[in-house]
Amino acid sequence: MATFNLNVVAPNGQILDKEVEFVVLPSDDGELGILANHAPLIAGLQPGVMRYTEDGKVNKISVCGGFVEVVNNKVSVLASTAEKPEKIDVDRAMAAKERAQKRLQDKNPDVNLLRAEMALKRAVARLQTVGKL
């Protein structure tokens, strides 16, 4: 199968730079699948799990926001945050998920609901990346 370059960068540095066969990203309009020779595009990213296939094996990275650019067989992901499974603290992600759910359920007028929803999405993405959801 044809390959292309996948480069993932977050504020804490480069997360990934590999030749891959396939990428699926959580875009603003739903999941976005990319194969070699894909048409050029730019899209926004939502919190979720990015999956990529390297040597026939599917790998995952948790991404939260940012953009993806596809041009000339290169996929560049500029993420607000991006974490490989081995970097995710499962206990911390579970606690963050529970906190966000509680804030959303309490319906306290002092709670920023958008911020709580985003915290929940980030926590769920992390837990899905490590296979805990």
Buried (B, 14 or more C-beta within 10 A) or exposed (E): EEBBBBBBBBEEEEBBEBEBBBBBBBBEEEEBEBBBEBEEEEBEBBBBBBBBBBEEEEBBBBBBBBBBBBEEEEBBBBBBBBBBBEBBEBEEBBEBBEBBBEBBEEEEEEBEEEEBBBBBBBBBBBBBBBEEB
